[in-house]
Amino acid sequence: MSSSQDNRNSFHTEDERRFQSLSRYTILVLFIIISALFVPVMKLFFVPIIVAAVFAGFLNPIYNWFYRMLWKKAPLASLLCCLLLVLVVLIPSAFIIHSVVRQMRDLYTTALPWLKEFMQTWQDYPIVDRFTNSRIGKWLVNEVNWSQVLNTISRNAATLATTIINRTYTGVFGLAAELVIMIFTLFYFLIDGKNILDRIQYLIPLKLEYQQMAISSFSLISKAIIKGTLIIGLIVGFLSAITLLIFGISTWLFWGFVIVIFSIIPMLGPSLIMVPAALIKMLTGHVWQGIGILLITYIVLINVDNVIRPRIVGSSARMHDLLVFFSTLGGLSVFGIMGFIVGPIIAALFLTVLKIYNEEFKNQLDKRAQPDSKIMQS
């Protein structure tokens, strides 16, 4: 009697195990299906959410101060942080972008007539005359049809300028929409960010130390981007714009804005704009102004990054310059103007995942590497 009871219990237990296994597989399949539907819905908001998370981490000390000062009223403290970001960063940026677009239009209307005039009178400039009378200059003049080259440049420049202006207007409206979503998301991240993060940590099946590595990497790189890439870019762009203004370049603000973007390129960013500006000054007879621009570029602007970045970022948050370069350009290409934030963060998280992989499979990796080391020793 007892043996038959035991058999029924074992069958019952086996059925329960099968049902639990089936239930888990069903939940997993449902999770994958719903996630596959949910991701496209949220895809449009991926960039604003990431940028909001970055600013939430950066503004968290200010939020905590407001929270204590305002009798622990979280919504009011978060609202003040968002207003502070709008007043200090977004509104001045909007005025600057408006001025940059206006100078871009001015550049488009003045550059083409200047280029046509230069095509007709380029041999009259003193520095060009001296160069064309040299041995190399005579060879270049005889071998290259410069009128055709300049005509081609003129046509391509007109087409490129029109395309850039049209895309700029379109991009400004798209950026404005992303910023509204980002501010709205930031408001709730400041209030509920810790609870959201704790819940994500609870649900992710990773060791706590690995979760902390990912969070630490995100936090360090986020602050490094804002304090390093953004602030240093603004400093270099400001100094470059002032230099161009002093030396009489009317579209100084536009080129300063471009240099802010190009400053992500280590040791080279400002040179991409300042060197051509200096050469144009020299070609038009303002040799000393061109030399002045070159001196300021290579004595001041190039060294700003080397002097300031280690002080405000620190070594713990640094990534290799080449990885910063590729991840920033890739981010700009994939995610638009906000990509200069999202790209390096994704690169940093990728490095963190590699580090976790190395920690988790260290023994296997060491064993696999041992035969190679023995071969090298022999």
C-alpha positions in Angstrom: 0.0 0.0 0.0 2.8 2.4 0.9 4.7 1.6 -2.2 1.7 2.5 -4.4 1.3 5.7 -2.5 5.0 6.5 -3.0 4.6 5.8 -6.7 1.7 8.2 -6.9 3.6 10.9 -5.0 6.6 10.4 -7.3 4.4 10.7 -10.4 2.7 13.8 -8.9 6.1 15.3 -8.1 7.3 14.6 -11.7 4.2 16.2 -13.1 4.8 19.3 -11.0 8.4 19.5 -12.2 7.3 19.2 -15.8 4.6 21.9 -15.3 7.1 24.2 -13.6 9.6 23.6 -16.4 6.9 24.3 -19.0 5.8 27.4 -17.1 9.3 28.8 -17.1 9.8 28.1 -20.8 6.4 29.8 -21.5 7.4 32.8 -19.4 10.7 33.0 -21.2 9.1 32.8 -24.6 6.5 35.4 -23.7 9.2 37.7 -22.4 11.2 37.4 -25.7 8.1 38.0 -27.8 6.9 41.0 -25.7 10.5 42.4 -25.6 10.7 42.1 -29.4 7.5 44.2 -29.7 8.5 46.6 -26.9 12.0 47.5 -28.3 10.7 49.0 -31.6 8.2 51.0 -29.6 10.9 52.5 -27.4 13.6 52.7 -30.2 12.7 56.3 -31.0 13.3 57.3 -27.4 16.5 55.4 -26.8 18.8 58.5 -27.2 16.8 60.9 -25.0 16.6 58.2 -22.3 20.3 57.6 -22.3 21.1 61.4 -22.3 18.6 61.9 -19.5 20.3 59.1 -17.5 23.6 60.9 -18.0 22.4 64.2 -16.9 20.5 62.6 -14.0 23.8 61.2 -12.7 25.5 64.6 -13.2 22.8 66.6 -11.5 22.1 64.2 -8.7 24.2 66.1 -6.1 22.3 69.3 -7.0 19.0 67.5 -6.8 19.9 66.1 -3.3 20.7 69.7 -2.2 17.4 71.0 -3.4 15.7 68.0 -1.9 17.1 68.8 1.6 16.5 72.6 1.2 12.8 72.1 0.1 11.7 69.9 3.0 12.1 66.7 1.0 9.7 67.7 -1.8 11.1 65.5 -4.6 8.9 66.8 -7.5 9.8 70.4 -6.7 13.5 69.6 -6.4 13.5 67.7 -9.7 11.6 70.5 -11.4 14.2 73.1 -10.2 17.0 70.9 -11.5 15.3 70.7 -14.9 14.7 74.5 -15.0 18.4 75.0 -14.1 19.5 72.8 -17.0 17.2 74.7 -19.4 18.3 78.1 -18.2 22.0 77.5 -18.0 22.6 75.1 -20.9 19.7 74.8 -23.3 18.5 78.4 -23.8 22.1 79.8 -24.3 22.7 76.8 -26.7 19.5 77.7 -28.7 20.7 81.3 -29.1 24.2 80.2 -30.2 22.7 77.7 -32.7 20.5 80.4 -34.1 23.5 82.7 -34.5 25.5 79.8 -36.0 22.8 79.1 -38.6 22.6 82.8 -39.5 26.4 83.0 -40.0 26.2 79.8 -42.0 23.8 81.5 -44.4 26.1 84.6 -44.5 29.0 82.3 -45.3 27.0 80.7 -48.1 26.2 84.1 -49.7 29.7 85.6 -49.3 31.9 82.6 -49.9 30.8 81.9 -53.5 31.3 85.4 -54.8 34.7 85.5 -53.0 35.7 82.2 -54.6 34.7 83.4 -58.1 36.7 86.6 -57.6 39.6 84.5 -56.3 39.4 82.3 -59.4 39.8 85.4 -61.6 42.5 87.2 -59.6 44.4 84.4 -57.7 47.6 85.0 -59.7 47.7 88.6 -58.5 48.2 87.8 -54.9 51.9 88.3 -53.8 52.4 85.0 -52.1 50.8 83.1 -55.1 53.0 85.1 -57.5 56.1 84.2 -55.6 55.1 80.5 -55.5 54.2 80.3 -59.2 57.6 81.7 -60.2 59.4 78.9 -58.3 60.4 75.7 -59.9 57.7 73.6 -58.2 55.1 76.3 -58.9 55.8 76.5 -62.6 55.5 72.7 -62.8 52.1 72.8 -61.0 50.8 75.7 -63.1 51.7 73.9 -66.3 50.5 70.4 -65.3 47.2 71.3 -63.5 44.2 73.2 -65.0 43.5 75.3 -61.9 40.6 77.1 -63.4 38.8 73.8 -63.9 39.7 72.7 -60.4 38.4 75.9 -58.8 35.2 75.7 -60.9 34.6 72.2 -59.7 35.2 73.2 -56.1 32.8 76.1 -56.5 30.0 73.9 -57.8 30.5 71.3 -55.2 30.7 73.8 -52.4 27.4 75.4 -53.5 25.7 72.0 -53.5 27.2 71.0 -50.2 26.3 74.3 -48.5 22.7 74.0 -49.6 22.5 70.4 -48.3 24.0 71.3 -45.0 21.7 74.3 -44.4 18.6 72.2 -45.3 19.7 69.4 -43.0 20.6 71.8 -40.2 17.1 73.2 -40.2 15.6 69.7 -40.2 18.0 68.6 -37.5 17.2 71.6 -35.2 13.5 70.6 -35.1 14.4 67.0 -34.4 16.8 68.0 -31.7 14.2 70.2 -30.1 11.8 67.3 -29.9 14.5 65.0 -28.4 15.4 67.7 -25.8 11.7 68.0 -24.7 11.5 64.2 -24.2 14.9 64.2 -22.5 13.8 66.9 -20.0 10.6 65.1 -19.3 12.5 61.8 -18.7 15.1 63.6 -16.6 12.4 64.9 -14.3 11.3 61.3 -13.4 14.9 59.9 -13.3 15.9 62.4 -10.7 12.9 61.4 -8.5 12.8 57.6 -9.1 16.2 56.9 -10.5 17.5 55.0 -7.5 14.3 52.8 -7.4 14.5 52.1 -11.1 18.2 51.2 -10.8 17.6 48.9 -7.8 14.8 47.2 -9.7 17.0 46.6 -12.8 19.8 45.2 -10.6 17.3 42.9 -8.9 16.0 41.5 -12.2 19.3 41.1 -14.1 20.8 37.7 -13.5 24.4 38.9 -12.9 26.7 38.9 -9.9 26.5 42.0 -7.8 30.1 42.9 -8.5 29.5 42.7 -12.2 26.5 45.0 -11.9 28.5 47.5 -9.9 31.3 47.4 -12.6 28.7 48.3 -15.3 27.1 51.1 -13.1 30.5 52.5 -12.2 31.6 52.5 -15.8 28.4 54.3 -16.9 28.8 56.9 -14.2 32.5 57.5 -14.8 32.2 57.9 -18.5 29.1 60.0 -18.3 30.8 62.5 -16.1 33.9 62.3 -18.2 31.9 63.2 -21.3 30.2 66.2 -19.7 33.3 67.4 -17.8 35.9 66.4 -20.4 34.6 66.2 -23.9 31.9 68.8 -23.6 33.6 71.4 -21.4 37.0 71.1 -23.1 35.3 71.3 -26.5 33.5 74.5 -25.4 36.8 76.0 -24.1 38.6 75.2 -27.4 35.7 76.3 -29.5 35.4 79.6 -27.5 39.2 80.3 -27.8 39.2 79.5 -31.5 36.1 81.7 -32.2 37.8 84.6 -30.3 41.0 84.1 -32.3 39.1 84.1 -35.6 37.2 87.3 -34.5 40.4 89.1 -33.6 41.9 88.3 -37.0 38.9 89.6 -38.8 37.0 86.4 -39.9 33.3 87.4 -40.0 31.9 83.9 -39.5 33.9 83.3 -36.4 31.0 82.0 -34.3 30.1 79.4 -37.0 33.6 78.1 -37.2 33.9 78.1 -33.4 30.8 75.9 -33.3 32.4 73.5 -35.8 35.6 73.4 -33.8 33.6 72.4 -30.7 32.5 69.3 -32.7 35.9 68.7 -34.2 37.6 69.0 -30.8 36.7 65.3 -30.1 39.7 64.5 -32.4 42.7 64.4 -30.1 45.6 66.7 -31.0 44.0 67.5 -34.4 40.5 68.9 -33.9 41.1 72.7 -34.0 43.7 72.4 -36.8 41.1 71.2 -39.2 39.6 74.6 -39.3 42.3 77.0 -38.0 45.0 75.9 -40.5 42.8 76.4 -43.6 41.8 79.8 -42.1 45.5 80.7 -41.7 46.3 79.6 -45.3 43.4 81.7 -46.7 44.7 84.7 -44.8 48.2 84.2 -46.3 46.9 83.6 -49.8 44.9 86.9 -49.6 48.0 88.9 -48.6 47.5 88.9 -44.8 50.6 86.8 -44.1 51.2 87.9 -40.5 47.5 87.3 -39.6 47.9 83.8 -40.9 51.1 83.2 -38.9 49.3 84.6 -35.8 46.4 82.1 -36.3 48.9 79.2 -36.7 50.9 80.2 -33.6 47.8 80.4 -31.4 46.5 77.1 -32.8 49.7 75.1 -32.0 50.8 76.9 -28.9 47.5 77.4 -27.1 44.6 75.4 -28.6 46.3 72.1 -29.2 47.7 72.1 -25.7 44.4 72.9 -23.9 43.3 69.3 -24.1 46.6 68.0 -22.7 46.6 70.4 -19.8 43.0 70.6 -18.8 41.6 67.1 -19.5 43.7 65.2 -16.9 42.8 67.8 -14.2 39.0 67.7 -14.6 38.5 64.1 -15.8 41.1 62.1 -14.0 42.8 58.9 -15.2 40.2 56.4 -14.0 37.6 57.6 -16.5 39.9 57.9 -19.5 39.5 55.7 -22.6 42.0 55.4 -25.3 41.9 58.4 -27.6 41.4 56.2 -30.7 38.4 54.5 -29.1 37.0 57.9 -28.1 37.4 59.1 -31.6 35.7 56.2 -33.3 32.9 55.8 -30.8 32.1 59.6 -30.9 32.1 59.7 -34.7 30.1 56.5 -34.9 27.7 57.8 -32.3 27.2 61.0 -34.3 26.6 59.0 -37.4 24.1 56.6 -35.9 22.3 58.7 -33.2 22.7 62.2 -34.5 24.0 65.2 -32.5 23.4 63.4 -29.2 25.7 60.6 -30.4 28.7 62.3 -28.9 27.3 61.3 -25.5 25.7 57.9 -26.5 28.6 56.6 -28.6 31.4 56.7 -25.9 29.0 55.3 -23.3 28.2 52.3 -25.5 32.0 51.9 -26.0 32.6 52.1 -22.3 29.9 49.5 -21.5 31.4 47.3 -24.3 34.8 47.4 -22.5 33.0 46.6 -19.2 31.4 43.6 -20.7 34.8 42.4 -22.0 36.2 42.9 -18.5 33.4 40.9 -17.0 34.0 38.2 -19.6 37.7 38.2 -18.7 36.9 37.9 -15.0 34.3 35.1 -15.4 36.3 32.9 -17.8 39.8 33.8 -16.5 40.8 30.3 -15.6 39.8 28.9 -19.0 41.5 31.8 -20.8 44.7 31.3 -18.8 44.7 27.5 -19.5 44.2 28.2 -23.2 47.1 30.7 -23.2 49.5 28.4 -21.4 50.5 26.2 -24.5 51.2 29.4 -26.4 53.4 30.7 -23.7 55.3 27.4 -23.6 55.8 27.5 -27.3 57.1 31.0 -27.0 59.5 30.0 -24.3 60.8 27.1 -26.3 
